């Protein structure tokens, strides 16, 4: 599942790069839709790992979905 998480992140990045240079609005809409699916896959993979790996939950619970300084949250 960690490999899947990495692959989903890579795919999100590939769509990000293509969206940055694609001039055709319809092509951009299709790719943005596809990228949205990859965000869901990434989130499901991450959530699975957080459920399965207590260290992941401990490390991430003070960082994710918090307002403010991300680095400061990581040092709690
Ligand atoms: Fe995916």
PDB file of the backbone (N, CA, C, O) and the ligand in Angstrom, with CONECT records:
HET    LIG  A 101       1
ATOM      1  N   UNK A   1       0.828  -1.207   0.000  1.00  0.00           N
ATOM      2  CA  UNK A   1       0.000   0.000   0.000  1.00  0.00           C
ATOM      3  C   UNK A   1       0.862   1.257   0.000  1.00  0.00           C
ATOM      4  O   UNK A   1       0.462   2.297  -0.523  1.00  0.00           O
ATOM      5  N   UNK A   2       2.063   1.149   0.599  1.00  0.00           N
ATOM      6  CA  UNK A   2       2.969   2.308   0.553  1.00  0.00           C
ATOM      7  C   UNK A   2       3.400   2.596  -0.882  1.00  0.00           C
ATOM      8  O   UNK A   2       3.522   3.755  -1.279  1.00  0.00           O
ATOM      9  N   UNK A   3       3.630   1.537  -1.656  1.00  0.00           N
ATOM     10  CA  UNK A   3       3.981   1.736  -3.069  1.00  0.00           C
ATOM     11  C   UNK A   3       2.812   2.371  -3.812  1.00  0.00           C
ATOM     12  O   UNK A   3       3.013   3.236  -4.665  1.00  0.00           O
ATOM     13  N   UNK A   4       1.594   1.947  -3.491  1.00  0.00           N
ATOM     14  CA  UNK A   4       0.414   2.540  -4.137  1.00  0.00           C
ATOM     15  C   UNK A   4       0.297   4.022  -3.794  1.00  0.00           C
ATOM     16  O   UNK A   4      -0.029   4.840  -4.654  1.00  0.00           O
ATOM     17  N   UNK A   5       0.564   4.363  -2.530  1.00  0.00           N
ATOM     18  CA  UNK A   5       0.521   5.770  -2.110  1.00  0.00           C
ATOM     19  C   UNK A   5       1.506   6.599  -2.934  1.00  0.00           C
ATOM     20  O   UNK A   5       1.184   7.690  -3.404  1.00  0.00           O
ATOM     21  N   UNK A   6       2.704   6.060  -3.095  1.00  0.00           N
ATOM     22  CA  UNK A   6       3.724   6.745  -3.888  1.00  0.00           C
ATOM     23  C   UNK A   6       3.280   6.910  -5.340  1.00  0.00           C
ATOM     24  O   UNK A   6       3.449   7.974  -5.935  1.00  0.00           O
ATOM     25  N   UNK A   7       2.716   5.857  -5.894  1.00  0.00           N
ATOM     26  CA  UNK A   7       2.273   5.906  -7.288  1.00  0.00           C
ATOM     27  C   UNK A   7       1.139   6.911  -7.489  1.00  0.00           C
ATOM     28  O   UNK A   7       1.093   7.612  -8.499  1.00  0.00           O
ATOM     29  N   UNK A   8       0.229   6.974  -6.521  1.00  0.00           N
ATOM     30  CA  UNK A   8      -0.866   7.950  -6.636  1.00  0.00           C
ATOM     31  C   UNK A   8      -0.301   9.370  -6.576  1.00  0.00           C
ATOM     32  O   UNK A   8      -0.744  10.248  -7.317  1.00  0.00           O
ATOM     33  N   UNK A   9       0.673   9.593  -5.699  1.00  0.00           N
ATOM     34  CA  UNK A   9       1.294  10.923  -5.598  1.00  0.00           C
ATOM     35  C   UNK A   9       2.008  11.280  -6.901  1.00  0.00           C
ATOM     36  O   UNK A   9       1.925  12.414  -7.373  1.00  0.00           O
ATOM     37  N   UNK A  10       2.701  10.313  -7.472  1.00  0.00           N
ATOM     38  CA  UNK A  10       3.379  10.567  -8.752  1.00  0.00           C
ATOM     39  C   UNK A  10       2.365  10.923  -9.833  1.00  0.00           C
ATOM     40  O   UNK A  10       2.585  11.839 -10.626  1.00  0.00           O
ATOM     41  N   UNK A  11       1.274  10.203  -9.858  1.00  0.00           N
ATOM     42  CA  UNK A  11       0.250  10.450 -10.875  1.00  0.00           C
ATOM     43  C   UNK A  11      -0.352  11.842 -10.709  1.00  0.00           C
ATOM     44  O   UNK A  11      -0.566  12.550 -11.693  1.00  0.00           O
ATOM     45  N   UNK A  12      -0.621  12.229  -9.476  1.00  0.00           N
ATOM     46  CA  UNK A  12      -1.121  13.586  -9.210  1.00  0.00           C
ATOM     47  C   UNK A  12      -0.127  14.610  -9.750  1.00  0.00           C
ATOM     48  O   UNK A  12      -0.521  15.608 -10.352  1.00  0.00           O
ATOM     49  N   UNK A  13       1.148  14.359  -9.533  1.00  0.00           N
ATOM     50  CA  UNK A  13       2.182  15.273 -10.010  1.00  0.00           C
ATOM     51  C   UNK A  13       2.259  15.327 -11.525  1.00  0.00           C
ATOM     52  O   UNK A  13       2.459  16.394 -12.105  1.00  0.00           O
ATOM     53  N   UNK A  14       2.099  14.176 -12.166  1.00  0.00           N
ATOM     54  CA  UNK A  14       2.122  14.164 -13.637  1.00  0.00           C
ATOM     55  C   UNK A  14       0.967  14.986 -14.190  1.00  0.00           C
ATOM     56  O   UNK A  14       1.149  15.763 -15.127  1.00  0.00           O
ATOM     57  N   UNK A  15      -0.231  14.818 -13.612  1.00  0.00           N
ATOM     58  CA  UNK A  15      -1.373  15.639 -14.064  1.00  0.00           C
ATOM     59  C   UNK A  15      -1.103  17.115 -13.798  1.00  0.00           C
ATOM     60  O   UNK A  15      -1.455  17.967 -14.614  1.00  0.00           O
ATOM     61  N   UNK A  16      -0.486  17.421 -12.670  1.00  0.00           N
ATOM     62  CA  UNK A  16      -0.185  18.817 -12.342  1.00  0.00           C
ATOM     63  C   UNK A  16       0.713  19.433 -13.419  1.00  0.00           C
ATOM     64  O   UNK A  16       0.482  20.557 -13.863  1.00  0.00           O
ATOM     65  N   UNK A  17       1.735  18.684 -13.830  1.00  0.00           N
ATOM     66  CA  UNK A  17       2.649  19.175 -14.856  1.00  0.00           C
ATOM     67  C   UNK A  17       1.947  19.355 -16.189  1.00  0.00           C
ATOM     68  O   UNK A  17       2.164  20.350 -16.879  1.00  0.00           O
ATOM     69  N   UNK A  18       1.103  18.392 -16.556  1.00  0.00           N
ATOM     70  CA  UNK A  18       0.401  18.478 -17.845  1.00  0.00           C
ATOM     71  C   UNK A  18      -0.616  19.614 -17.841  1.00  0.00           C
ATOM     72  O   UNK A  18      -0.768  20.321 -18.838  1.00  0.00           O
ATOM     73  N   UNK A  19      -1.313  19.788 -16.714  1.00  0.00           N
ATOM     74  CA  UNK A  19      -2.293  20.870 -16.606  1.00  0.00           C
ATOM     75  C   UNK A  19      -1.618  22.234 -16.718  1.00  0.00           C
ATOM     76  O   UNK A  19      -2.217  23.187 -17.216  1.00  0.00           O
ATOM     77  N   UNK A  20      -0.378  22.327 -16.259  1.00  0.00           N
ATOM     78  CA  UNK A  20       0.340  23.603 -16.285  1.00  0.00           C
ATOM     79  C   UNK A  20       0.674  24.054 -17.704  1.00  0.00           C
ATOM     80  O   UNK A  20       0.898  25.241 -17.942  1.00  0.00           O
ATOM     81  N   UNK A  21       0.707  23.117 -18.642  1.00  0.00           N
ATOM     82  CA  UNK A  21       1.124  23.490 -20.005  1.00  0.00           C
ATOM     83  C   UNK A  21       0.052  23.230 -21.061  1.00  0.00           C
ATOM     84  O   UNK A  21       0.246  23.596 -22.220  1.00  0.00           O
ATOM     85  N   UNK A  22      -1.068  22.613 -20.701  1.00  0.00           N
ATOM     86  CA  UNK A  22      -2.108  22.285 -21.679  1.00  0.00           C
ATOM     87  C   UNK A  22      -2.967  23.513 -21.982  1.00  0.00           C
ATOM     88  O   UNK A  22      -3.618  24.045 -21.083  1.00  0.00           O
ATOM     89  N   UNK A  23      -2.977  23.969 -23.238  1.00  0.00           N
ATOM     90  CA  UNK A  23      -3.761  25.160 -23.564  1.00  0.00           C
ATOM     91  C   UNK A  23      -5.244  24.876 -23.853  1.00  0.00           C
ATOM     92  O   UNK A  23      -6.068  25.788 -23.781  1.00  0.00           O
ATOM     93  N   UNK A  24      -5.587  23.631 -24.177  1.00  0.00           N
ATOM     94  CA  UNK A  24      -6.962  23.304 -24.558  1.00  0.00           C
ATOM     95  C   UNK A  24      -7.835  23.134 -23.309  1.00  0.00           C
ATOM     96  O   UNK A  24      -7.547  22.305 -22.445  1.00  0.00           O
ATOM     97  N   UNK A  25      -8.901  23.931 -23.231  1.00  0.00           N
ATOM     98  CA  UNK A  25      -9.743  23.938 -22.024  1.00  0.00           C
ATOM     99  C   UNK A  25     -10.408  22.587 -21.782  1.00  0.00           C
ATOM    100  O   UNK A  25     -10.511  22.145 -20.638  1.00  0.00           O
ATOM    101  N   UNK A  26     -10.862  21.925 -22.853  1.00  0.00           N
ATOM    102  CA  UNK A  26     -11.534  20.644 -22.666  1.00  0.00           C
ATOM    103  C   UNK A  26     -10.539  19.577 -22.190  1.00  0.00           C
ATOM    104  O   UNK A  26     -10.858  18.769 -21.317  1.00  0.00           O
ATOM    105  N   UNK A  27      -9.352  19.579 -22.760  1.00  0.00           N
ATOM    106  CA  UNK A  27      -8.322  18.639 -22.320  1.00  0.00           C
ATOM    107  C   UNK A  27      -7.970  18.891 -20.857  1.00  0.00           C
ATOM    108  O   UNK A  27      -7.767  17.955 -20.083  1.00  0.00           O
ATOM    109  N   UNK A  28      -7.900  20.186 -20.488  1.00  0.00           N
ATOM    110  CA  UNK A  28      -7.612  20.519 -19.087  1.00  0.00           C
ATOM    111  C   UNK A  28      -8.714  20.007 -18.163  1.00  0.00           C
ATOM    112  O   UNK A  28      -8.432  19.503 -17.076  1.00  0.00           O
ATOM    113  N   UNK A  29      -9.967  20.137 -18.595  1.00  0.00           N
ATOM    114  CA  UNK A  29     -11.087  19.683 -17.768  1.00  0.00           C
ATOM    115  C   UNK A  29     -11.035  18.166 -17.570  1.00  0.00           C
ATOM    116  O   UNK A  29     -11.286  17.671 -16.472  1.00  0.00           O
ATOM    117  N   UNK A  30     -10.714  17.445 -18.620  1.00  0.00           N
ATOM    118  CA  UNK A  30     -10.620  15.979 -18.536  1.00  0.00           C
ATOM    119  C   UNK A  30      -9.492  15.586 -17.587  1.00  0.00           C
ATOM    120  O   UNK A  30      -9.654  14.717 -16.731  1.00  0.00           O
ATOM    121  N   UNK A  31      -8.360  16.237 -17.755  1.00  0.00           N
ATOM    122  CA  UNK A  31      -7.220  15.897 -16.892  1.00  0.00           C
ATOM    123  C   UNK A  31      -7.471  16.297 -15.441  1.00  0.00           C
ATOM    124  O   UNK A  31      -7.067  15.591 -14.518  1.00  0.00           O
ATOM    125  N   UNK A  32      -8.137  17.426 -15.245  1.00  0.00           N
ATOM    126  CA  UNK A  32      -8.448  17.852 -13.872  1.00  0.00           C
ATOM    127  C   UNK A  32      -9.403  16.858 -13.213  1.00  0.00           C
ATOM    128  O   UNK A  32      -9.281  16.562 -12.025  1.00  0.00           O
ATOM    129  N   UNK A  33     -10.358  16.345 -14.001  1.00  0.00           N
ATOM    130  CA  UNK A  33     -11.275  15.326 -13.485  1.00  0.00           C
ATOM    131  C   UNK A  33     -10.510  14.072 -13.098  1.00  0.00           C
ATOM    132  O   UNK A  33     -10.730  13.509 -12.025  1.00  0.00           O
ATOM    133  N   UNK A  34      -9.616  13.639 -13.967  1.00  0.00           N
ATOM    134  CA  UNK A  34      -8.814  12.437 -13.691  1.00  0.00           C
ATOM    135  C   UNK A  34      -7.924  12.653 -12.468  1.00  0.00           C
ATOM    136  O   UNK A  34      -7.772  11.756 -11.639  1.00  0.00           O
ATOM    137  N   UNK A  35      -7.339  13.845 -12.359  1.00  0.00           N
ATOM    138  CA  UNK A  35      -6.492  14.138 -11.203  1.00  0.00           C
ATOM    139  C   UNK A  35      -7.308  14.077  -9.916  1.00  0.00           C
ATOM    140  O   UNK A  35      -6.812  13.634  -8.880  1.00  0.00           O
ATOM    141  N   UNK A  36      -8.563  14.523  -9.987  1.00  0.00           N
ATOM    142  CA  UNK A  36      -9.425  14.457  -8.806  1.00  0.00           C
ATOM    143  C   UNK A  36      -9.601  13.037  -8.317  1.00  0.00           C
ATOM    144  O   UNK A  36      -9.635  12.790  -7.112  1.00  0.00           O
ATOM    145  N   UNK A  37      -9.714  12.102  -9.248  1.00  0.00           N
ATOM    146  CA  UNK A  37      -9.815  10.689  -8.860  1.00  0.00           C
ATOM    147  C   UNK A  37      -8.541  10.231  -8.165  1.00  0.00           C
ATOM    148  O   UNK A  37      -8.587   9.469  -7.199  1.00  0.00           O
ATOM    149  N   UNK A  38      -7.403  10.703  -8.666  1.00  0.00           N
ATOM    150  CA  UNK A  38      -6.130  10.303  -8.056  1.00  0.00           C
ATOM    151  C   UNK A  38      -5.984  10.867  -6.646  1.00  0.00           C
ATOM    152  O   UNK A  38      -5.387  10.225  -5.782  1.00  0.00           O
ATOM    153  N   UNK A  39      -6.521  12.052  -6.408  1.00  0.00           N
ATOM    154  CA  UNK A  39      -6.521  12.584  -5.038  1.00  0.00           C
ATOM    155  C   UNK A  39      -7.295  11.647  -4.113  1.00  0.00           C
ATOM    156  O   UNK A  39      -6.874  11.378  -2.988  1.00  0.00           O
ATOM    157  N   UNK A  40      -8.433  11.154  -4.605  1.00  0.00           N
ATOM    158  CA  UNK A  40      -9.227  10.219  -3.788  1.00  0.00           C
ATOM    159  C   UNK A  40      -8.445   8.949  -3.518  1.00  0.00           C
ATOM    160  O   UNK A  40      -8.434   8.450  -2.393  1.00  0.00           O
ATOM    161  N   UNK A  41      -7.792   8.423  -4.542  1.00  0.00           N
ATOM    162  CA  UNK A  41      -7.017   7.196  -4.357  1.00  0.00           C
ATOM    163  C   UNK A  41      -5.887   7.424  -3.348  1.00  0.00           C
ATOM    164  O   UNK A  41      -5.643   6.597  -2.469  1.00  0.00           O
ATOM    165  N   UNK A  42      -5.205   8.564  -3.495  1.00  0.00           N
ATOM    166  CA  UNK A  42      -4.135   8.907  -2.556  1.00  0.00           C
ATOM    167  C   UNK A  42      -4.685   8.959  -1.129  1.00  0.00           C
ATOM    168  O   UNK A  42      -4.087   8.415  -0.201  1.00  0.00           O
ATOM    169  N   UNK A  43      -5.817   9.614  -0.973  1.00  0.00           N
ATOM    170  CA  UNK A  43      -6.414   9.744   0.355  1.00  0.00           C
ATOM    171  C   UNK A  43      -6.819   8.403   0.941  1.00  0.00           C
ATOM    172  O   UNK A  43      -6.629   8.160   2.133  1.00  0.00           O
ATOM    173  N   UNK A  44      -7.378   7.529   0.105  1.00  0.00           N
ATOM    174  CA  UNK A  44      -7.767   6.209   0.602  1.00  0.00           C
ATOM    175  C   UNK A  44      -6.545   5.398   1.005  1.00  0.00           C
ATOM    176  O   UNK A  44      -6.558   4.722   2.034  1.00  0.00           O
ATOM    177  N   UNK A  45      -5.499   5.461   0.205  1.00  0.00           N
ATOM    178  CA  UNK A  45      -4.256   4.742   0.545  1.00  0.00           C
ATOM    179  C   UNK A  45      -3.685   5.263   1.865  1.00  0.00           C
ATOM    180  O   UNK A  45      -3.294   4.484   2.734  1.00  0.00           O
ATOM    181  N   UNK A  46      -3.643   6.588   1.999  1.00  0.00           N
ATOM    182  CA  UNK A  46      -3.098   7.177   3.219  1.00  0.00           C
ATOM    183  C   UNK A  46      -3.949   6.803   4.431  1.00  0.00           C
ATOM    184  O   UNK A  46      -3.421   6.446   5.484  1.00  0.00           O
ATOM    185  N   UNK A  47      -5.250   6.886   4.275  1.00  0.00           N
ATOM    186  CA  UNK A  47      -6.137   6.549   5.391  1.00  0.00           C
ATOM    187  C   UNK A  47      -5.964   5.084   5.792  1.00  0.00           C
ATOM    188  O   UNK A  47      -5.959   4.756   6.979  1.00  0.00           O
ATOM    189  N   UNK A  48      -5.825   4.221   4.813  1.00  0.00           N
ATOM    190  CA  UNK A  48      -5.597   2.803   5.118  1.00  0.00           C
ATOM    191  C   UNK A  48      -4.327   2.643   5.951  1.00  0.00           C
ATOM    192  O   UNK A  48      -4.321   1.926   6.951  1.00  0.00           O
ATOM    193  N   UNK A  49      -3.263   3.308   5.539  1.00  0.00           N
ATOM    194  CA  UNK A  49      -1.994   3.194   6.262  1.00  0.00           C
ATOM    195  C   UNK A  49      -2.095   3.779   7.669  1.00  0.00           C
ATOM    196  O   UNK A  49      -1.524   3.235   8.614  1.00  0.00           O
ATOM    197  N   UNK A  50      -2.813   4.876   7.804  1.00  0.00           N
ATOM    198  CA  UNK A  50      -3.001   5.469   9.129  1.00  0.00           C
ATOM    199  C   UNK A  50      -3.766   4.506  10.039  1.00  0.00           C
ATOM    200  O   UNK A  50      -3.498   4.428  11.238  1.00  0.00           O
ATOM    201  N   UNK A  51      -4.718   3.775   9.461  1.00  0.00           N
ATOM    202  CA  UNK A  51      -5.467   2.781  10.248  1.00  0.00           C
ATOM    203  C   UNK A  51      -4.587   1.599  10.627  1.00  0.00           C
ATOM    204  O   UNK A  51      -4.696   1.065  11.731  1.00  0.00           O
ATOM    205  N   UNK A  52      -3.727   1.196   9.722  1.00  0.00           N
ATOM    206  CA  UNK A  52      -2.942  -0.015   9.924  1.00  0.00           C
ATOM    207  C   UNK A  52      -1.638   0.207  10.684  1.00  0.00           C
ATOM    208  O   UNK A  52      -1.115  -0.712  11.314  1.00  0.00           O
ATOM    209  N   UNK A  53      -1.123   1.418  10.622  1.00  0.00           N
ATOM    210  CA  UNK A  53       0.207   1.710  11.168  1.00  0.00           C
ATOM    211  C   UNK A  53       0.098   2.771  12.258  1.00  0.00           C
ATOM    212  O   UNK A  53       0.013   3.958  11.944  1.00  0.00           O
ATOM    213  N   UNK A  54       0.099   2.374  13.531  1.00  0.00           N
ATOM    214  CA  UNK A  54      -0.026   3.355  14.622  1.00  0.00           C
ATOM    215  C   UNK A  54       1.018   4.469  14.558  1.00  0.00           C
ATOM    216  O   UNK A  54       0.704   5.613  14.888  1.00  0.00           O
ATOM    217  N   UNK A  55       2.232   4.172  14.148  1.00  0.00           N
ATOM    218  CA  UNK A  55       3.266   5.217  14.058  1.00  0.00           C
ATOM    219  C   UNK A  55       2.853   6.310  13.077  1.00  0.00           C
ATOM    220  O   UNK A  55       3.126   7.489  13.300  1.00  0.00           O
ATOM    221  N   UNK A  56       2.198   5.914  11.998  1.00  0.00           N
ATOM    222  CA  UNK A  56       1.734   6.894  11.011  1.00  0.00           C
ATOM    223  C   UNK A  56       0.706   7.828  11.647  1.00  0.00           C
ATOM    224  O   UNK A  56       0.757   9.043  11.456  1.00  0.00           O
ATOM    225  N   UNK A  57      -0.228   7.249  12.402  1.00  0.00           N
ATOM    226  CA  UNK A  57      -1.275   8.072  13.024  1.00  0.00           C
ATOM    227  C   UNK A  57      -0.647   9.074  14.003  1.00  0.00           C
ATOM    228  O   UNK A  57      -1.005  10.252  14.010  1.00  0.00           O
ATOM    229  N   UNK A  58       0.291   8.595  14.828  1.00  0.00           N
ATOM    230  CA  UNK A  58       0.942   9.471  15.808  1.00  0.00           C
ATOM    231  C   UNK A  58       1.684  10.599  15.097  1.00  0.00           C
ATOM    232  O   UNK A  58       1.599  11.759  15.501  1.00  0.00           O
ATOM    233  N   UNK A  59       2.409  10.251  14.039  1.00  0.00           N
ATOM    234  CA  UNK A  59       3.214  11.250  13.337  1.00  0.00           C
ATOM    235  C   UNK A  59       2.347  12.277  12.608  1.00  0.00           C
ATOM    236  O   UNK A  59       2.717  13.447  12.515  1.00  0.00           O
ATOM    237  N   UNK A  60       1.203  11.846  12.094  1.00  0.00           N
ATOM    238  CA  UNK A  60       0.409  12.725  11.237  1.00  0.00           C
ATOM    239  C   UNK A  60      -0.704  13.480  11.949  1.00  0.00           C
ATOM    240  O   UNK A  60      -1.187  14.489  11.434  1.00  0.00           O
ATOM    241  N   UNK A  61      -1.119  13.016  13.118  1.00  0.00           N
ATOM    242  CA  UNK A  61      -2.306  13.603  13.736  1.00  0.00           C
ATOM    243  C   UNK A  61      -2.123  15.073  14.115  1.00  0.00           C
ATOM    244  O   UNK A  61      -3.104  15.813  14.185  1.00  0.00           O
ATOM    245  N   UNK A  62      -0.896  15.505  14.360  1.00  0.00           N
ATOM    246  CA  UNK A  62      -0.672  16.916  14.702  1.00  0.00           C
ATOM    247  C   UNK A  62      -0.321  17.763  13.488  1.00  0.00           C
ATOM    248  O   UNK A  62      -0.119  18.971  13.616  1.00  0.00           O
ATOM    249  N   UNK A  63      -0.248  17.147  12.312  1.00  0.00           N
ATOM    250  CA  UNK A  63       0.161  17.875  11.111  1.00  0.00           C
ATOM    251  C   UNK A  63      -0.999  18.091  10.143  1.00  0.00           C
ATOM    252  O   UNK A  63      -1.196  19.197   9.639  1.00  0.00           O
ATOM    253  N   UNK A  64      -1.762  17.032   9.886  1.00  0.00           N
ATOM    254  CA  UNK A  64      -2.790  17.111   8.848  1.00  0.00           C
ATOM    255  C   UNK A  64      -4.031  17.885   9.302  1.00  0.00           C
ATOM    256  O   UNK A  64      -4.469  17.784  10.448  1.00  0.00           O
ATOM    257  N   UNK A  65      -4.572  18.649   8.377  1.00  0.00           N
ATOM    258  CA  UNK A  65      -5.845  19.367   8.554  1.00  0.00           C
ATOM    259  C   UNK A  65      -5.805  20.369   9.706  1.00  0.00           C
ATOM    260  O   UNK A  65      -6.806  20.581  10.391  1.00  0.00           O
ATOM    261  N   UNK A  66      -4.634  20.986   9.912  1.00  0.00           N
ATOM    262  CA  UNK A  66      -4.484  22.013  10.936  1.00  0.00           C
ATOM    263  C   UNK A  66      -4.222  23.354  10.259  1.00  0.00           C
ATOM    264  O   UNK A  66      -3.547  23.423   9.232  1.00  0.00           O
ATOM    265  N   UNK A  67      -4.760  24.405  10.843  1.00  0.00           N
ATOM    266  CA  UNK A  67      -4.463  25.752  10.365  1.00  0.00           C
ATOM    267  C   UNK A  67      -3.124  26.195  10.951  1.00  0.00           C
ATOM    268  O   UNK A  67      -2.708  25.696  11.997  1.00  0.00           O
ATOM    269  N   UNK A  68      -2.456  27.121  10.287  1.00  0.00           N
ATOM    270  CA  UNK A  68      -1.246  27.693  10.842  1.00  0.00           C
ATOM    271  C   UNK A  68       0.028  27.134  10.243  1.00  0.00           C
ATOM    272  O   UNK A  68       0.054  26.652   9.111  1.00  0.00           O
ATOM    273  N   UNK A  69       1.093  27.216  11.044  1.00  0.00           N
ATOM    274  CA  UNK A  69       2.444  26.882  10.592  1.00  0.00           C
ATOM    275  C   UNK A  69       2.653  25.369  10.498  1.00  0.00           C
ATOM    276  O   UNK A  69       2.673  24.680  11.518  1.00  0.00           O
ATOM    277  N   UNK A  70       2.804  24.864   9.304  1.00  0.00           N
ATOM    278  CA  UNK A  70       2.952  23.421   9.088  1.00  0.00           C
ATOM    279  C   UNK A  70       4.209  22.884   9.775  1.00  0.00           C
ATOM    280  O   UNK A  70       4.183  21.823  10.399  1.00  0.00           O
ATOM    281  N   UNK A  71       5.306  23.629   9.650  1.00  0.00           N
ATOM    282  CA  UNK A  71       6.558  23.171  10.266  1.00  0.00           C
ATOM    283  C   UNK A  71       6.417  23.120  11.783  1.00  0.00           C
ATOM    284  O   UNK A  71       6.876  22.170  12.418  1.00  0.00           O
ATOM    285  N   UNK A  72       5.797  24.117  12.355  1.00  0.00           N
ATOM    286  CA  UNK A  72       5.595  24.136  13.811  1.00  0.00           C
ATOM    287  C   UNK A  72       4.744  22.949  14.247  1.00  0.00           C
ATOM    288  O   UNK A  72       5.020  22.334  15.278  1.00  0.00           O
ATOM    289  N   UNK A  73       3.722  22.626  13.481  1.00  0.00           N
ATOM    290  CA  UNK A  73       2.877  21.464  13.818  1.00  0.00           C
ATOM    291  C   UNK A  73       3.687  20.176  13.773  1.00  0.00           C
ATOM    292  O   UNK A  73       3.436  19.246  14.539  1.00  0.00           O
ATOM    293  N   UNK A  74       4.664  20.130  12.867  1.00  0.00           N
ATOM    294  CA  UNK A  74       5.480  18.930  12.735  1.00  0.00           C
ATOM    295  C   UNK A  74       6.466  18.743  13.867  1.00  0.00           C
ATOM    296  O   UNK A  74       7.022  17.658  14.040  1.00  0.00           O
ATOM    297  N   UNK A  75       6.684  19.791  14.636  1.00  0.00           N
ATOM    298  CA  UNK A  75       7.654  19.721  15.729  1.00  0.00           C
ATOM    299  C   UNK A  75       7.003  19.518  17.088  1.00  0.00           C
ATOM    300  O   UNK A  75       7.678  19.558  18.117  1.00  0.00           O
ATOM    301  N   UNK A  76       5.693  19.301  17.094  1.00  0.00           N
ATOM    302  CA  UNK A  76       4.988  19.067  18.369  1.00  0.00           C
ATOM    303  C   UNK A  76       5.377  17.734  18.937  1.00  0.00           C
ATOM    304  O   UNK A  76       4.894  17.353  20.003  1.00  0.00           O
TER     305      UNK A  76
HETATM  306 FE   LIG A 101      -5.174   6.115  -8.933  1.00  0.00          FE
END
